[in-house]
Amino acid sequence: MEQQPAVISNEVKQSMATGCMDCRAKLAVTTSPSALWQRIQASGMSTLAVMGMTKNTGKTVALNHLLAQAAAAGVALGVTSIGRDGEDRDAVFFVPKPAIVVWPGNLVATARATLERAKVRTKLIDATGIDSPMGEILVVKVLEQGDMEIAGASRSSDQLTVIARLKQCGAALVILDGALGRSHHASPAIANGVILATGAAMGGGIQDVIRKTRDRLAILGIAPADVAARNLCEPVFARGGVGLWNSRGENVFLAEIATLNAAETLLQYVESDVATVAVSGAVGRSLWRALSTLAARRPGLTVVVNDGTKLFVDAADLALFRQQDAQVLAYRGIHMTGITLNPFSPLGGSFDAQQFLVAAREAFGNYGVSDVMLEEDGISALPSQQRQA
């Protein structure tokens, strides 16, 4: 039977739009396709990462929205988490968190210990052989709608294995629930697209949150390298390490060295003809200072990193780098599928939801900005869902 959009009164809509805690603490589940869900389906992606700018920016609410949308659309969905998530209370602010709400038919990859206290019935489908502090990561099929704690694999290689298992078990789309302070799951080596949750919990006013979000996007969204640069740097990203090429495209240095120790090596080429540098691993402060020194001596320098998740620098650092007539490109660019907003903050300073949405769409019009609790059509309220996480 075809699902009909639920009706919500103008009074309730207005209450939700004010950002009040009591009214916005109920998750809006849309039975008609939301704009965010339509973007995901139109992209044809098979793996999606959901990450938050910080705690309480609405990541879990956005995730639950997508789970409900997938259930309404009849999409075979796989779900896993980066490490542990879904705890009852926020470990930082000690305020209640919304649980992850799974639906019948969902395939979930989670640690054995979480299944022992699960609030829904599940059926064991597969054992991955991947261990975690909470036991082996198992793949189960959800038999009923309800709350569920999910604790997945932490290492990138294990995540890839888990994703492959979920797909082998029948998942057409796998959603990765991200963890605070870790963004490697957003790498295009793991996920085809990324949903970024931002909100009032970032601190400051609306424009402060927009600025902080823009800075994060500047890092994650660095432009992809063109075909010529990718072909030149391919040996580095195929085997790992660091590579340098001169202005004629000739290799100057190529070695499978750890990027953590690469700064000293780069500084040995300050006086050499270096036009392109490729770094396969993480770029921290020490390596960034070496790259900046090289850029100061070599105008037009191009640095190619794996993707934006490997850059552990600030947006201001990138801006200064560009002022030196240098650029940082991604071997594989991250596809930002959408931005979700949470105008509520558990520490106070919540925003007017409509005002926040308008400002964010003006700032990030190309990213597909949405507040999943302000969907105007087909909204029904589910109790026991809270806004902040």
N, C-alpha and C positions, 0 to 999 in steps of 0.2 A: 504493500500500500504506500502510495506516495506521501511523504511527509509534508505537512502544511506549516508555514511559518507561524510561530506563536505570536500573540498580540500583546503588546506592552503599552500601558497607558502613557500619555504625555507627562503626567505627574511623576511617574516612576522614572521616565527618561530624564526629566529635569533634575530629579534627585540624584541620579547616577552621574549626570554631567557636572554636578557641583563638586564632586570628589569627596563627599562625606564618607566617613569610614564605614558606617553601618550599611549604607545603600550600595557602595561600590565594593563591599566585601563579598558580594555574590557574583560568581562567575557567569558571564553571559555566554550561553551556548547557542550558536546560530545554526538553524537547520537548513537555511538557504545558504548557498556558497558565499562566503565573505570575499572581499577584494583580496585579502592576503592569501586565502586558500586558492583563489583563481590564479593568482600569480604563480603559486607553487605548481599547480597542475599544468599551467601553460608552459612552464619551463621544461617539463619532461624529466626533471631530476629524479634520482633514485635514492639520494642520501642528503639529508638536511640537518644542519647543526643549529641549535637554539642556544644563544649565549646572552648573558646579561652584562651590562656595563659594571654593575656592582650588585651587592645584596639588595633585595627589595625593589628591583626595577621591573618586576612583572614577568620574569622569565617563565615561571611555572604556569602562570595564568595564560600566557601566550601558548605554551606547550599544550595545556589542556584544551584550549580553543582549537588547536590543530588536530588533536586527537578526536574531538567531537566532530569536527568537519570531515575528517577521514571516515569516521563511523557513518555519518549521514550520507556520504558519497559512496559508501561500499568499497573503499580502498583497502586492500590488504596491507596492514601497517605493522612495521617492526619498530620497537622502542628499546633504547638502552641509555645508560647514563655514563658520564665520565666520572668514574669513582662513585662516591656515595652522594645521594641527594634524596629529597623526599622526606627528611626528618620532620617530626611533628612541630618542633619549635626552632626558630632561627638560632643558629649557634652563636651569632654575633650579638643580635639585639634581644634575643629571648622572647620574641613575640610569635604568636601562632603563624604557621605557614600553611598555604594550601597544599593538600596532598596531590600527587599525580593521579588523575582519574583515567583509568583504562576501561576499554570497552570489549564486549565479547568478540572474539576472533583476533584481537591484538596478539602479536608475538612479542614477548618481552625477554630480553637477555639481562639477567640479574644474578647477584650472588645468592648462594644457597641459603644463607642465614636470613635473608629478607623474605624468602618464601615460607620460612617457618613461622613468621608472624604476619603473613599476608592477610588482608581483609577480604580478599576475593578468592574464589576457587580457580585453580589453574590445572593444566595438564602438562606433564613433562614431555617435551618434544625432542630435545637434543642436549647433550653435554659437550661443552667446548674444550674441556681439558685445561682451561685457563684458570689459574688460581688467583685469589685475591685475599685480603685480610678478613673478608667475610665469607670465605669459602669459594668453591668452584663457580664459575659463571655458567649458568644453565639457561637454556631457551625453553620457555613455557608458552602455552597458549592460554589466553584468558577466557574463562567460561561465563563470566558475568561482569556487569559494570560495577565499578567500585574503586576505592582508594588503594594505592599500591606504592610501597617503597621500592625504589630501583637503585641498585648499586652495580655498576658495570665495570669494565676493564679500565685501567688508567693509562697504560702504555699505548702509544700510537700503533705499534705492530699488532698488539692484542685487539685493539679496536677494529682494525681492518679485518682481522679474523672473525670477530663477532659479527660485524656487518655482513660479511660473506655468508656466515652461517644463517643469519636471519633471512637473507635473500634466498638461500638454498631451501629454507623451510617455507618459502612462499610469500615473503614480504615484497610488495611492489615499491614501497617507500619506507626507508628507515630514518627515524628521527633520533638524533643524538641530543640528550639533555646535558648541557655544558655545566662546568663547575667554576666557582669563583676563582679568579686569578689564573686560570689556565685556558688558553685559547687554541692549543694545538689541534683540537678537534675541528676547528673551523678551517684548517688547512685544506686546500683543494685536493691534496693527496688523500684526504679522508672524506670530505663532504663536497657535494656539488654546489651547495648553496648555504647561506647563513642568514638567520634571523637574529637581529640585535635588539635586545630589550633595554630601553633607557627610561629614566623617569626622575621624579622629584627627589628620590632618595640620594641622588648624586650630590645634592646640596646646592644652596644658592637659589636664584630666581630662574625663571624660564630661560632667559637668554644665557645664563651660566650653564645650565644643563645642555642647551643646544651647542654652546661652544665646546664643552667637554666631549660631547658626542661627536662633533665634527672633527675634533683632534683624534679621537679613536678611529674614526673612519679614514682619516688621512693615513694612518698606519696600515690598517687592514686592507684598505682599498688602493694601495699603490698600483700603478698601471702595469699591465703585463708587457714583457719584452716582445719585440717584433720577431719574426721568423729568423732573420739573419742573426740576431743576438742570441736567440735560443739555440740555434744550430752551433754557434761558436762556443757557447758555454755548456753544451750538452754533456761533455765528458765529466764535468764537475758534478752535475746533478745525477748522473748515472752511477757514479762510483763514490761520491762524497769528497769533501776536501775543499781546496781553494785553487783558483786558476787566475792567471793574469795574461792579458794579450796587449800588444802594442797597437799603435795607430794604423798599422798595415794589416792587422788581423793575425799577426804571427804570435804563437804562444811564447810567453816569456817565462812562465812558471806554472807548474801543474803538479800537485801532490795531494795525496789523501791524508791531510793533516787535520787535526781537530781545530775547529774554528776558535775554540777557547784559547788556543795557543798561536793563533795566526797573526796577531798584531805585530809581533816582533819581526815576523817574516815579511809582512807588507812594508814595514818601515825601511827594509833593506833596499827597496825599489823606489824610494822617494825621488832619486835623481835619474831614474830610467824612463824610457818612453813607455808609459802605461796608459792605455785608453779604456780598457775594460777589466773589471774585477768580478769574479763570480765566487760566491760564498754559499756553500750548501747548508751549513748549520746556523745556529743562533748567532745573532749580532748583538753583543752586549756593549757596555760602555767602553771597555778597553779596545775592542776591535773597531768600534765606531770612531774613536779618537784617531786611530791609525788611518782609517779611511778618509777622515776629514783632513788630516795632514797631507795625505796623497792628493786629495782633491784641490787643496790650496796650491799645490805645485803643478798640477796637471788639469788645467781648465778643460771642461768637456768630458770629464771622467764619467763613465757609466758603471754603476755597481748593480749586479744582478743577484738577488737573493731568491730563496726557494719560493716564499710568499710572505705576506704581511705578518703572519703569526710568528715569523722568525726574527722580527725587528723588536728589540727591547730598548727602544729610544722614544723620545717625545716628538710630537708633531713639530715643535719649535726647532728641534734638531734637523728634521727634514727640510724645513723652510730655510735654515741657515745653509744647508748643503746645497740647495738650489741656488742660493745667492752666490755660491762659489762656482756657478756654471757647471754643476754636477747633477746627476740624477740617480735615483734608486728605482729599479724596475723589478718586477716579479717574474720568475721563470714560469710560474702558473698563477694567474690572477684569481683572487677570491671573488666569487659572485655573491654580492649582497642582495639577497632576495627581498628583504623587507626590514622595516624598523617598527617595533611596537612600543607604545607609550604607557607609562603608569604615572598618573598625576598625584598619586597618594604616597606619602612618606610616613613611616611609623615614628619618626623623630620630630614631626611637625613640619610646617612649611609646604603643605600640599598645594597643588595648583588647581585652578579652574580647568576642568578637562577639555572643554571646547576651545578655550583660549590656547591651551597647550598644543592641542591638535592642529589648530590653524597655524600657529607659529612654527611648529615642526615641519608641517607640509611646505611652508614657504621656504624653509631652510634646506630641506632634503627632498625636494619634489621628485627627484629621479629615483629615489629609493623605495617608494611605495610605503608611506607612513600610515599606520593605523593604530587605533585604540580599540582592541577587540571587545571592550565592554561598552562601546558607544555605537555598536552596529544598530542602525535604525530599523532594519527589517528582520523579522524572524527571530526575535530575542525571547528566550525563556530563562528564568532565574533558577539556578540550582542552589539549594542551601549548603552550608558547610564549606563554601569556597571563599577564600579571602584574597584580597587584592594584592598584597604587597610583594610577594616573593617573585 
